[in-house]
Amino acid sequence: MDYVSALLPPVVMAVLFVAVIRVIVKTQGGANKAKEDAAVDAAIAQAEGARRTEA
């Protein structure tokens, strides 16, 4: 019975790790990708505009 208590924490951590990786992979792209890309493009454009104004 000691081997079960010894193996349980690593197995639980492995399952949780796989679950987190699956969530990360599933949230990449999809319906929100266009909004995220637009937000990044807007931030880059704003930073470039501020840099050009200073120069």
PyMOL Python script that loads the backbone (N, CA, C, O; Angstrom):
from pymol import cmd

cmd.read_pdbstr("""\
ATOM      1  N   MET A   1       0.818  -1.191   0.000  1.00  0.00           N
ATOM      2  CA  MET A   1       0.000   0.000   0.000  1.00  0.00           C
ATOM      3  C   MET A   1       0.866   1.262   0.000  1.00  0.00           C
ATOM      4  O   MET A   1       0.400   2.327  -0.405  1.00  0.00           O
ATOM      5  N   ASP A   2       2.094   1.158   0.439  1.00  0.00           N
ATOM      6  CA  ASP A   2       2.982   2.316   0.433  1.00  0.00           C
ATOM      7  C   ASP A   2       3.308   2.771  -0.990  1.00  0.00           C
ATOM      8  O   ASP A   2       3.502   3.961  -1.238  1.00  0.00           O
ATOM      9  N   TYR A   3       3.367   1.824  -1.913  1.00  0.00           N
ATOM     10  CA  TYR A   3       3.688   2.201  -3.281  1.00  0.00           C
ATOM     11  C   TYR A   3       2.570   3.039  -3.905  1.00  0.00           C
ATOM     12  O   TYR A   3       2.838   3.886  -4.757  1.00  0.00           O
ATOM     13  N   VAL A   4       1.320   2.812  -3.489  1.00  0.00           N
ATOM     14  CA  VAL A   4       0.218   3.621  -4.008  1.00  0.00           C
ATOM     15  C   VAL A   4       0.354   5.062  -3.529  1.00  0.00           C
ATOM     16  O   VAL A   4       0.197   5.992  -4.319  1.00  0.00           O
ATOM     17  N   SER A   5       0.639   5.252  -2.268  1.00  0.00           N
ATOM     18  CA  SER A   5       0.791   6.612  -1.748  1.00  0.00           C
ATOM     19  C   SER A   5       2.039   7.288  -2.308  1.00  0.00           C
ATOM     20  O   SER A   5       2.099   8.515  -2.393  1.00  0.00           O
ATOM     21  N   ALA A   6       3.033   6.493  -2.689  1.00  0.00           N
ATOM     22  CA  ALA A   6       4.241   7.064  -3.272  1.00  0.00           C
ATOM     23  C   ALA A   6       4.022   7.466  -4.730  1.00  0.00           C
ATOM     24  O   ALA A   6       4.608   8.445  -5.192  1.00  0.00           O
ATOM     25  N   LEU A   7       3.196   6.734  -5.451  1.00  0.00           N
ATOM     26  CA  LEU A   7       2.975   7.017  -6.868  1.00  0.00           C
ATOM     27  C   LEU A   7       1.841   8.004  -7.127  1.00  0.00           C
ATOM     28  O   LEU A   7       1.772   8.599  -8.202  1.00  0.00           O
ATOM     29  N   LEU A   8       0.973   8.178  -6.173  1.00  0.00           N
ATOM     30  CA  LEU A   8      -0.197   9.021  -6.394  1.00  0.00           C
ATOM     31  C   LEU A   8       0.153  10.484  -6.713  1.00  0.00           C
ATOM     32  O   LEU A   8      -0.380  11.015  -7.687  1.00  0.00           O
ATOM     33  N   PRO A   9       1.012  11.157  -5.952  1.00  0.00           N
ATOM     34  CA  PRO A   9       1.307  12.565  -6.283  1.00  0.00           C
ATOM     35  C   PRO A   9       1.903  12.770  -7.683  1.00  0.00           C
ATOM     36  O   PRO A   9       1.470  13.689  -8.378  1.00  0.00           O
ATOM     37  N   PRO A  10       2.866  11.968  -8.128  1.00  0.00           N
ATOM     38  CA  PRO A  10       3.378  12.176  -9.488  1.00  0.00           C
ATOM     39  C   PRO A  10       2.322  11.917 -10.560  1.00  0.00           C
ATOM     40  O   PRO A  10       2.294  12.602 -11.583  1.00  0.00           O
ATOM     41  N   VAL A  11       1.469  10.946 -10.334  1.00  0.00           N
ATOM     42  CA  VAL A  11       0.424  10.652 -11.317  1.00  0.00           C
ATOM     43  C   VAL A  11      -0.578  11.806 -11.383  1.00  0.00           C
ATOM     44  O   VAL A  11      -0.999  12.205 -12.469  1.00  0.00           O
ATOM     45  N   VAL A  12      -0.951  12.330 -10.241  1.00  0.00           N
ATOM     46  CA  VAL A  12      -1.881  13.461 -10.217  1.00  0.00           C
ATOM     47  C   VAL A  12      -1.256  14.669 -10.901  1.00  0.00           C
ATOM     48  O   VAL A  12      -1.926  15.353 -11.675  1.00  0.00           O
ATOM     49  N   MET A  13      -0.002  14.937 -10.631  1.00  0.00           N
ATOM     50  CA  MET A  13       0.668  16.068 -11.265  1.00  0.00           C
ATOM     51  C   MET A  13       0.768  15.870 -12.778  1.00  0.00           C
ATOM     52  O   MET A  13       0.604  16.826 -13.536  1.00  0.00           O
ATOM     53  N   ALA A  14       1.030  14.664 -13.217  1.00  0.00           N
ATOM     54  CA  ALA A  14       1.109  14.387 -14.649  1.00  0.00           C
ATOM     55  C   ALA A  14      -0.244  14.608 -15.315  1.00  0.00           C
ATOM     56  O   ALA A  14      -0.308  15.178 -16.404  1.00  0.00           O
ATOM     57  N   VAL A  15      -1.302  14.173 -14.691  1.00  0.00           N
ATOM     58  CA  VAL A  15      -2.645  14.360 -15.253  1.00  0.00           C
ATOM     59  C   VAL A  15      -2.978  15.847 -15.330  1.00  0.00           C
ATOM     60  O   VAL A  15      -3.505  16.310 -16.341  1.00  0.00           O
ATOM     61  N   LEU A  16      -2.680  16.594 -14.280  1.00  0.00           N
ATOM     62  CA  LEU A  16      -2.948  18.027 -14.292  1.00  0.00           C
ATOM     63  C   LEU A  16      -2.100  18.750 -15.350  1.00  0.00           C
ATOM     64  O   LEU A  16      -2.578  19.678 -16.004  1.00  0.00           O
ATOM     65  N   PHE A  17      -0.870  18.329 -15.510  1.00  0.00           N
ATOM     66  CA  PHE A  17       0.006  18.924 -16.521  1.00  0.00           C
ATOM     67  C   PHE A  17      -0.556  18.700 -17.921  1.00  0.00           C
ATOM     68  O   PHE A  17      -0.593  19.619 -18.739  1.00  0.00           O
ATOM     69  N   VAL A  18      -0.989  17.481 -18.188  1.00  0.00           N
ATOM     70  CA  VAL A  18      -1.576  17.171 -19.497  1.00  0.00           C
ATOM     71  C   VAL A  18      -2.841  17.995 -19.712  1.00  0.00           C
ATOM     72  O   VAL A  18      -3.086  18.477 -20.818  1.00  0.00           O
ATOM     73  N   ALA A  19      -3.637  18.159 -18.674  1.00  0.00           N
ATOM     74  CA  ALA A  19      -4.860  18.950 -18.794  1.00  0.00           C
ATOM     75  C   ALA A  19      -4.544  20.408 -19.117  1.00  0.00           C
ATOM     76  O   ALA A  19      -5.218  21.014 -19.950  1.00  0.00           O
ATOM     77  N   VAL A  20      -3.540  20.971 -18.477  1.00  0.00           N
ATOM     78  CA  VAL A  20      -3.154  22.359 -18.742  1.00  0.00           C
ATOM     79  C   VAL A  20      -2.653  22.509 -20.181  1.00  0.00           C
ATOM     80  O   VAL A  20      -3.003  23.472 -20.863  1.00  0.00           O
ATOM     81  N   ILE A  21      -1.850  21.577 -20.633  1.00  0.00           N
ATOM     82  CA  ILE A  21      -1.340  21.627 -22.004  1.00  0.00           C
ATOM     83  C   ILE A  21      -2.490  21.541 -23.002  1.00  0.00           C
ATOM     84  O   ILE A  21      -2.496  22.252 -24.007  1.00  0.00           O
ATOM     85  N   ARG A  22      -3.464  20.672 -22.726  1.00  0.00           N
ATOM     86  CA  ARG A  22      -4.623  20.550 -23.627  1.00  0.00           C
ATOM     87  C   ARG A  22      -5.409  21.853 -23.690  1.00  0.00           C
ATOM     88  O   ARG A  22      -5.855  22.254 -24.765  1.00  0.00           O
ATOM     89  N   VAL A  23      -5.582  22.515 -22.556  1.00  0.00           N
ATOM     90  CA  VAL A  23      -6.309  23.787 -22.541  1.00  0.00           C
ATOM     91  C   VAL A  23      -5.545  24.832 -23.339  1.00  0.00           C
ATOM     92  O   VAL A  23      -6.145  25.588 -24.103  1.00  0.00           O
ATOM     93  N   ILE A  24      -4.241  24.883 -23.172  1.00  0.00           N
ATOM     94  CA  ILE A  24      -3.426  25.857 -23.906  1.00  0.00           C
ATOM     95  C   ILE A  24      -3.540  25.613 -25.407  1.00  0.00           C
ATOM     96  O   ILE A  24      -3.706  26.556 -26.180  1.00  0.00           O
ATOM     97  N   VAL A  25      -3.451  24.363 -25.815  1.00  0.00           N
ATOM     98  CA  VAL A  25      -3.515  24.047 -27.237  1.00  0.00           C
ATOM     99  C   VAL A  25      -4.899  24.349 -27.796  1.00  0.00           C
ATOM    100  O   VAL A  25      -5.015  24.860 -28.911  1.00  0.00           O
ATOM    101  N   LYS A  26      -5.935  24.046 -27.050  1.00  0.00           N
ATOM    102  CA  LYS A  26      -7.298  24.292 -27.543  1.00  0.00           C
ATOM    103  C   LYS A  26      -7.608  25.774 -27.659  1.00  0.00           C
ATOM    104  O   LYS A  26      -8.386  26.164 -28.529  1.00  0.00           O
ATOM    105  N   THR A  27      -7.026  26.613 -26.810  1.00  0.00           N
ATOM    106  CA  THR A  27      -7.329  28.038 -26.853  1.00  0.00           C
ATOM    107  C   THR A  27      -6.509  28.785 -27.890  1.00  0.00           C
ATOM    108  O   THR A  27      -6.739  29.974 -28.113  1.00  0.00           O
ATOM    109  N   GLN A  28      -5.569  28.124 -28.520  1.00  0.00           N
ATOM    110  CA  GLN A  28      -4.807  28.771 -29.583  1.00  0.00           C
ATOM    111  C   GLN A  28      -5.655  28.780 -30.839  1.00  0.00           C
ATOM    112  O   GLN A  28      -6.179  27.744 -31.250  1.00  0.00           O
ATOM    113  N   GLY A  29      -5.791  29.941 -31.446  1.00  0.00           N
ATOM    114  CA  GLY A  29      -6.589  30.038 -32.666  1.00  0.00           C
ATOM    115  C   GLY A  29      -8.066  30.076 -32.338  1.00  0.00           C
ATOM    116  O   GLY A  29      -8.459  30.521 -31.260  1.00  0.00           O
ATOM    117  N   GLY A  30      -8.868  29.618 -33.250  1.00  0.00           N
ATOM    118  CA  GLY A  30     -10.305  29.584 -33.028  1.00  0.00           C
ATOM    119  C   GLY A  30     -10.949  30.938 -33.238  1.00  0.00           C
ATOM    120  O   GLY A  30     -10.415  31.792 -33.945  1.00  0.00           O
ATOM    121  N   ALA A  31     -12.103  31.127 -32.616  1.00  0.00           N
ATOM    122  CA  ALA A  31     -12.901  32.334 -32.814  1.00  0.00           C
ATOM    123  C   ALA A  31     -12.203  33.574 -32.264  1.00  0.00           C
ATOM    124  O   ALA A  31     -12.376  34.666 -32.805  1.00  0.00           O
ATOM    125  N   ASN A  32     -11.428  33.425 -31.211  1.00  0.00           N
ATOM    126  CA  ASN A  32     -10.790  34.595 -30.590  1.00  0.00           C
ATOM    127  C   ASN A  32      -9.493  34.997 -31.281  1.00  0.00           C
ATOM    128  O   ASN A  32      -8.939  36.054 -30.977  1.00  0.00           O
ATOM    129  N   LYS A  33      -9.002  34.179 -32.199  1.00  0.00           N
ATOM    130  CA  LYS A  33      -7.718  34.470 -32.838  1.00  0.00           C
ATOM    131  C   LYS A  33      -7.761  35.806 -33.570  1.00  0.00           C
ATOM    132  O   LYS A  33      -6.812  36.584 -33.473  1.00  0.00           O
ATOM    133  N   ALA A  34      -8.820  36.086 -34.286  1.00  0.00           N
ATOM    134  CA  ALA A  34      -8.905  37.344 -35.034  1.00  0.00           C
ATOM    135  C   ALA A  34      -8.895  38.542 -34.096  1.00  0.00           C
ATOM    136  O   ALA A  34      -8.243  39.547 -34.381  1.00  0.00           O
ATOM    137  N   LYS A  35      -9.613  38.444 -32.977  1.00  0.00           N
ATOM    138  CA  LYS A  35      -9.634  39.556 -32.015  1.00  0.00           C
ATOM    139  C   LYS A  35      -8.270  39.745 -31.379  1.00  0.00           C
ATOM    140  O   LYS A  35      -7.820  40.876 -31.195  1.00  0.00           O
ATOM    141  N   GLU A  36      -7.606  38.644 -31.040  1.00  0.00           N
ATOM    142  CA  GLU A  36      -6.281  38.748 -30.426  1.00  0.00           C
ATOM    143  C   GLU A  36      -5.283  39.332 -31.411  1.00  0.00           C
ATOM    144  O   GLU A  36      -4.472  40.182 -31.044  1.00  0.00           O
ATOM    145  N   ASP A  37      -5.335  38.879 -32.667  1.00  0.00           N
ATOM    146  CA  ASP A  37      -4.428  39.416 -33.677  1.00  0.00           C
ATOM    147  C   ASP A  37      -4.675  40.897 -33.908  1.00  0.00           C
ATOM    148  O   ASP A  37      -3.727  41.668 -34.065  1.00  0.00           O
ATOM    149  N   ALA A  38      -5.939  41.302 -33.930  1.00  0.00           N
ATOM    150  CA  ALA A  38      -6.261  42.712 -34.130  1.00  0.00           C
ATOM    151  C   ALA A  38      -5.764  43.551 -32.967  1.00  0.00           C
ATOM    152  O   ALA A  38      -5.273  44.661 -33.171  1.00  0.00           O
ATOM    153  N   ALA A  39      -5.884  43.039 -31.755  1.00  0.00           N
ATOM    154  CA  ALA A  39      -5.413  43.778 -30.583  1.00  0.00           C
ATOM    155  C   ALA A  39      -3.897  43.942 -30.622  1.00  0.00           C
ATOM    156  O   ALA A  39      -3.379  45.012 -30.302  1.00  0.00           O
ATOM    157  N   VAL A  40      -3.191  42.893 -31.010  1.00  0.00           N
ATOM    158  CA  VAL A  40      -1.728  42.965 -31.099  1.00  0.00           C
ATOM    159  C   VAL A  40      -1.318  43.932 -32.201  1.00  0.00           C
ATOM    160  O   VAL A  40      -0.410  44.741 -32.010  1.00  0.00           O
ATOM    161  N   ASP A  41      -1.980  43.854 -33.352  1.00  0.00           N
ATOM    162  CA  ASP A  41      -1.658  44.763 -34.449  1.00  0.00           C
ATOM    163  C   ASP A  41      -1.900  46.215 -34.055  1.00  0.00           C
ATOM    164  O   ASP A  41      -1.113  47.094 -34.404  1.00  0.00           O
ATOM    165  N   ALA A  42      -2.991  46.469 -33.326  1.00  0.00           N
ATOM    166  CA  ALA A  42      -3.281  47.836 -32.884  1.00  0.00           C
ATOM    167  C   ALA A  42      -2.224  48.335 -31.908  1.00  0.00           C
ATOM    168  O   ALA A  42      -1.809  49.492 -31.978  1.00  0.00           O
ATOM    169  N   ALA A  43      -1.790  47.475 -31.005  1.00  0.00           N
ATOM    170  CA  ALA A  43      -0.765  47.880 -30.036  1.00  0.00           C
ATOM    171  C   ALA A  43       0.556  48.168 -30.738  1.00  0.00           C
ATOM    172  O   ALA A  43       1.250  49.126 -30.394  1.00  0.00           O
ATOM    173  N   ILE A  44       0.901  47.348 -31.711  1.00  0.00           N
ATOM    174  CA  ILE A  44       2.151  47.574 -32.457  1.00  0.00           C
ATOM    175  C   ILE A  44       2.064  48.877 -33.243  1.00  0.00           C
ATOM    176  O   ILE A  44       3.013  49.660 -33.263  1.00  0.00           O
ATOM    177  N   ALA A  45       0.919  49.108 -33.894  1.00  0.00           N
ATOM    178  CA  ALA A  45       0.747  50.339 -34.666  1.00  0.00           C
ATOM    179  C   ALA A  45       0.821  51.567 -33.761  1.00  0.00           C
ATOM    180  O   ALA A  45       1.400  52.583 -34.143  1.00  0.00           O
ATOM    181  N   GLN A  46       0.239  51.479 -32.571  1.00  0.00           N
ATOM    182  CA  GLN A  46       0.282  52.591 -31.642  1.00  0.00           C
ATOM    183  C   GLN A  46       1.717  52.850 -31.179  1.00  0.00           C
ATOM    184  O   GLN A  46       2.138  54.003 -31.082  1.00  0.00           O
ATOM    185  N   ALA A  47       2.461  51.792 -30.896  1.00  0.00           N
ATOM    186  CA  ALA A  47       3.850  51.952 -30.461  1.00  0.00           C
ATOM    187  C   ALA A  47       4.695  52.557 -31.581  1.00  0.00           C
ATOM    188  O   ALA A  47       5.531  53.425 -31.328  1.00  0.00           O
ATOM    189  N   GLU A  48       4.480  52.102 -32.820  1.00  0.00           N
ATOM    190  CA  GLU A  48       5.241  52.652 -33.939  1.00  0.00           C
ATOM    191  C   GLU A  48       4.875  54.118 -34.175  1.00  0.00           C
ATOM    192  O   GLU A  48       5.739  54.933 -34.500  1.00  0.00           O
ATOM    193  N   GLY A  49       3.599  54.447 -34.011  1.00  0.00           N
ATOM    194  CA  GLY A  49       3.169  55.841 -34.195  1.00  0.00           C
ATOM    195  C   GLY A  49       3.787  56.742 -33.136  1.00  0.00           C
ATOM    196  O   GLY A  49       4.196  57.861 -33.445  1.00  0.00           O
ATOM    197  N   ALA A  50       3.861  56.281 -31.909  1.00  0.00           N
ATOM    198  CA  ALA A  50       4.467  57.066 -30.841  1.00  0.00           C
ATOM    199  C   ALA A  50       5.962  57.245 -31.087  1.00  0.00           C
ATOM    200  O   ALA A  50       6.523  58.307 -30.817  1.00  0.00           O
ATOM    201  N   ARG A  51       6.597  56.201 -31.601  1.00  0.00           N
ATOM    202  CA  ARG A  51       8.036  56.278 -31.879  1.00  0.00           C
ATOM    203  C   ARG A  51       8.310  57.266 -33.013  1.00  0.00           C
ATOM    204  O   ARG A  51       9.280  58.021 -32.961  1.00  0.00           O
ATOM    205  N   ARG A  52       7.450  57.257 -34.039  1.00  0.00           N
ATOM    206  CA  ARG A  52       7.641  58.181 -35.153  1.00  0.00           C
ATOM    207  C   ARG A  52       7.387  59.622 -34.739  1.00  0.00           C
ATOM    208  O   ARG A  52       8.033  60.539 -35.245  1.00  0.00           O
ATOM    209  N   THR A  53       6.442  59.826 -33.813  1.00  0.00           N
ATOM    210  CA  THR A  53       6.135  61.170 -33.334  1.00  0.00           C
ATOM    211  C   THR A  53       7.316  61.763 -32.572  1.00  0.00           C
ATOM    212  O   THR A  53       7.601  62.956 -32.671  1.00  0.00           O
ATOM    213  N   GLU A  54       7.994  60.914 -31.815  1.00  0.00           N
ATOM    214  CA  GLU A  54       9.143  61.375 -31.043  1.00  0.00           C
ATOM    215  C   GLU A  54      10.312  61.758 -31.937  1.00  0.00           C
ATOM    216  O   GLU A  54      11.063  62.678 -31.613  1.00  0.00           O
ATOM    217  N   ALA A  55      10.472  61.075 -33.038  1.00  0.00           N
ATOM    218  CA  ALA A  55      11.624  61.299 -33.907  1.00  0.00           C
ATOM    219  C   ALA A  55      11.501  62.494 -34.785  1.00  0.00           C
ATOM    220  O   ALA A  55      12.409  62.786 -35.563  1.00  0.00           O
TER     221      ALA A  55
END
""", "prot")
cmd.dss("prot")
cmd.show_as("cartoon", "prot")
cmd.util.cbc("prot")
cmd.orient("prot")
